[in-house]
Amino acid sequence: MGVVSPPQPVLLLLAAFSRHREALEWAKAKASGAWGQLALESPLFEFRETDYYEPTMGPGLLKKFFAFGELVDPGRLADLKIQTNGWEREYAELGLHPEVRPLNLDPGYIALGKLVLASTKDFSHRIYLGRGIYAEVTLCYRKGNWEALPWTFADYRRADYQEFFSQCREYLHRQLREAGRL
């Protein structure tokens, strides 16, 4: 019989995208206020892989990732997704932009072997966490590289995204080593 033990803490990651730079800054401030100091912030990426979001978010979307300094229990992911959904509604209700959904927030985490994202949508490869939230392993880390899976979103296959995720993984590795968790 296996021994039940607590999970290793993970690096909390937030993907924020919008066509409005001020919406991304609002998301950064909101998340930092709730989740603590940023450890890493990605460059601003053009979101060009699909036009799926254009009807509700408009054209010319930009994406940014934020990683937070305090490592977290991966079991918090469903609560974090519910929280970010509330933030999306809050920002939309400010009425600053004409789009129905001016800001999209996707929390997830980086563990040493994977990048996991939360979703409100079920699919064959997603695991139900509770409270209407699912989790998806979006990328695996093997032999020093990120590997896409058949369902990995096109933008998460990009080398520039994965370069940032590797920086996040290195940060996580240092934090775990310093805490004696490796």
C-alpha positions in Angstrom: 0.0 0.0 0.0 1.3 3.5 -0.9 1.9 6.1 1.8 -0.2 9.2 1.6 2.0 12.3 1.7 1.5 16.0 1.0 2.3 17.2 -2.5 5.4 19.2 -3.3 4.6 22.9 -3.6 4.4 24.4 -7.1 5.0 27.7 -8.7 1.7 29.6 -9.3 1.4 30.9 -12.8 -1.2 33.3 -14.3 -1.8 33.8 -18.0 -3.5 37.1 -18.8 -4.6 38.2 -22.2 -6.4 41.1 -23.6 -6.1 43.6 -26.4 -5.8 46.4 -23.8 -2.4 46.8 -22.0 -4.2 48.5 -19.1 -6.3 45.4 -18.6 -3.1 43.3 -18.3 -1.7 45.8 -15.7 -4.9 45.7 -13.8 -4.7 41.9 -13.7 -1.1 42.0 -12.5 -2.0 44.4 -9.7 -5.1 42.4 -8.7 -3.2 39.1 -8.6 -0.2 40.5 -6.8 -2.5 42.0 -4.2 -4.1 38.6 -3.6 -1.3 36.2 -4.2 1.8 38.1 -3.2 4.9 39.4 -4.9 5.8 38.4 -8.4 8.9 36.3 -8.9 8.9 36.5 -12.7 7.0 38.3 -15.4 7.1 37.4 -19.1 7.6 39.7 -22.0 4.4 40.8 -23.8 3.5 38.2 -26.4 1.3 38.7 -29.5 -1.5 36.1 -29.3 -1.7 35.1 -33.0 -2.4 31.4 -33.1 -6.2 31.5 -33.2 -9.0 33.9 -33.8 -11.2 31.8 -31.4 -11.5 34.7 -28.8 -12.0 37.5 -31.3 -15.8 37.6 -31.2 -15.8 38.3 -27.4 -12.4 39.9 -26.9 -11.6 41.7 -30.2 -8.6 41.5 -32.5 -4.9 42.1 -31.7 -4.7 40.1 -28.4 -1.7 40.3 -26.2 -0.6 37.8 -23.6 1.5 38.0 -20.5 2.5 35.5 -17.8 3.1 36.2 -14.1 4.7 33.8 -11.7 4.4 34.4 -8.0 7.2 34.1 -5.4 5.4 32.0 -2.8 5.1 28.4 -3.7 1.6 27.0 -3.3 -0.2 23.7 -2.7 -1.4 22.4 -6.2 -4.7 21.4 -4.5 -5.7 25.1 -4.5 -6.0 25.3 -8.3 -9.9 25.1 -8.4 -10.2 27.9 -5.9 -7.7 30.0 -7.8 -9.7 29.5 -11.1 -12.9 30.5 -9.4 -11.2 33.6 -8.0 -9.8 34.7 -11.5 -13.2 34.1 -13.0 -14.5 36.7 -10.5 -11.7 39.1 -11.4 -12.6 38.8 -15.1 -16.2 39.7 -14.3 -15.1 42.5 -12.1 -13.0 44.0 -14.8 -15.7 43.7 -17.5 -18.2 45.4 -15.2 -15.9 48.4 -15.0 -17.1 49.2 -18.5 -13.8 50.5 -19.7 -13.8 48.7 -23.0 -16.5 47.7 -25.6 -15.7 44.0 -25.6 -17.9 41.5 -23.7 -14.8 39.9 -22.3 -12.0 42.5 -22.2 -9.7 40.3 -20.1 -9.1 36.5 -19.9 -7.3 35.0 -16.9 -6.0 31.5 -16.7 -4.3 30.3 -13.6 -2.1 27.3 -13.5 1.1 26.1 -12.0 4.5 24.8 -12.9 5.8 21.7 -11.2 9.2 20.2 -12.0 7.7 17.8 -14.5 4.7 19.7 -15.9 2.7 22.8 -16.6 -0.9 22.5 -15.5 -3.8 24.9 -16.4 -7.2 25.2 -14.9 -10.4 25.3 -17.0 -14.1 25.5 -16.7 -14.5 23.2 -19.7 -14.5 19.4 -19.5 -12.8 17.3 -22.1 -11.4 13.7 -22.4 -8.0 14.7 -21.1 -9.1 16.9 -18.3 -9.5 15.8 -14.7 -12.4 17.2 -12.5 -11.1 19.0 -9.5 -14.5 20.1 -8.0 -16.7 23.2 -8.0 -17.0 23.1 -11.8 -13.2 23.3 -12.4 -11.0 20.9 -14.4 -7.2 20.6 -14.6 -5.1 19.8 -17.7 -1.5 18.9 -18.0 -0.6 21.3 -20.9 3.1 20.6 -21.2 5.5 17.9 -19.8 9.1 18.6 -18.9 11.4 15.7 -20.0 15.2 15.6 -20.7 15.6 19.3 -20.4 12.8 20.4 -22.7 9.1 21.1 -22.6 7.0 18.6 -24.6 3.6 19.4 -26.1 0.8 16.8 -25.8 -1.8 16.2 -28.5 -4.2 18.7 -26.8 -1.6 21.4 -26.0 -2.8 24.8 -27.1 -0.9 26.1 -30.2 0.5 29.1 -28.3 1.9 27.0 -25.5 4.0 25.1 -28.2 5.9 28.4 -28.9 9.6 28.5 -28.1 9.3 32.0 -26.6 6.6 30.9 -24.1 8.6 27.8 -23.3 11.7 29.8 -22.7 9.8 31.7 -20.0 8.4 28.5 -18.5 12.0 27.2 -18.2 12.9 30.3 -16.3 10.0 29.6 -14.0 11.0 26.0 -13.6 14.5 27.1 -12.7 13.1 29.5 -10.1 10.9 26.7 -8.7 13.9 24.3 -8.5 16.0 26.8 -6.6 13.2 27.4 -4.1 12.6 23.8 -3.5 16.3 23.1 -3.1 16.7 26.0 -0.6 13.7 24.7 1.4 15.2 21.3 1.5 12.3 19.8 -0.5 14.5 18.1 -3.2 
